[in-house]
Amino acid sequence: MANETTLTIVGNLTADPELRTIQSTGTPVATFTIASTPRTFDKNQNQWVDAPALFMRCQAWRDLATHIATSLAKGMRVVATGRLSQRTYDDQTGTKHTVVEMTVDEIGASLRYATCQVTKTSTSTGFTGSTPQTTAQAAQPQANAWTQAAPSQDPWGNTEPNPEF
């Protein structure tokens, strides 16, 4: 959409994502907070120093919400991109509050200090979440649509040069 403020944030989840379903529509929504703490090198102290952390409240909708809830947990380092929005509300005492939130469009585990195994699942409407694998399950080769595809069906398996380039 035009004129929306987009942001990419790298940080750690402060708690497990909370997955809820909107009663009126049945739409899943995940809410979570990403803490991003910038670090700078202080030459006087000759060490890295943490600056004040930014705590960004986030939400994700539909299939992405389900994927986040089944894949991510407290403490995981993530990279998230989304749209910022600001809203104002009155609390129970009538005091006005303004919050800035991020609606996440894309999110993934940061691989800077970790590794992961991605499991792709699909349906007729798009991707769906999958159950995280245990270490023993991840160590075993998994057959899926990509590994079982014949070379002619696998778009990445074509070793012939593209004549258009």
Residue pairs with C-beta under 8 A, 6 or more apart in sequence:
1 83
4 83
4 84
5 83
5 84
6 81
6 82
6 83
6 84
7 56
7 81
7 82
7 83
7 84
7 102
8 79
8 80
8 81
9 34
9 36
9 54
9 56
9 79
9 80
9 81
9 102
10 36
10 77
10 78
10 79
10 80
10 110
11 34
11 35
11 36
11 37
11 54
11 56
11 77
11 78
12 34
12 35
12 75
12 76
12 77
12 78
13 32
13 33
13 34
13 35
13 72
13 73
13 74
13 75
13 76
13 78
14 32
14 33
14 34
14 35
14 55
14 74
15 32
15 33
15 74
16 32
16 72
16 73
16 74
17 30
17 31
17 32
17 68
17 69
17 72
17 73
18 30
18 31
18 32
18 69
19 28
19 29
19 30
19 65
19 66
19 68
19 69
20 28
20 29
20 30
20 31
21 27
21 28
21 29
22 28
22 29
27 61
27 62
28 61
28 62
28 63
28 65
28 66
28 69
29 59
29 60
29 61
29 65
30 59
30 60
30 61
30 64
30 65
30 66
30 68
30 69
31 57
31 58
31 59
32 58
32 68
32 72
33 55
33 56
33 57
33 58
34 55
34 56
34 58
34 78
34 80
35 53
35 54
35 55
35 56
36 53
36 54
36 56
37 50
37 51
37 52
37 53
37 54
38 50
38 51
38 54
39 48
39 49
39 50
39 51
40 48
40 49
40 51
41 47
41 48
41 49
42 48
42 49
56 100
56 101
56 102
57 99
57 100
57 101
57 102
58 80
58 82
58 101
58 102
58 103
58 104
59 101
59 102
59 103
59 104
60 68
60 82
60 103
60 104
60 107
61 103
63 125
63 126
63 127
63 128
63 129
64 104
64 105
64 107
66 128
66 129
67 127
67 128
67 129
68 104
68 107
69 129
70 129
70 130
70 131
70 132
71 109
71 129
71 130
71 132
72 78
72 107
72 109
76 109
76 114
77 109
77 110
77 112
77 113
77 114
78 107
78 108
78 109
78 110
79 107
79 108
79 109
79 110
80 102
80 104
80 106
80 107
80 108
81 104
81 105
81 106
81 107
82 102
82 103
82 104
82 105
82 106
83 102
83 103
83 105
84 100
84 101
84 102
85 100
85 101
85 102
85 103
86 98
86 99
86 100
86 101
87 98
87 99
87 101
88 96
88 97
88 98
88 99
89 96
89 97
89 99
90 96
90 97
91 97
109 116
117 133
117 138
119 130
119 133
119 142
119 144
120 127
120 144
120 145
120 146
121 127
121 128
121 129
121 130
122 128
122 145
141 147
146 154
149 157
151 157
151 158
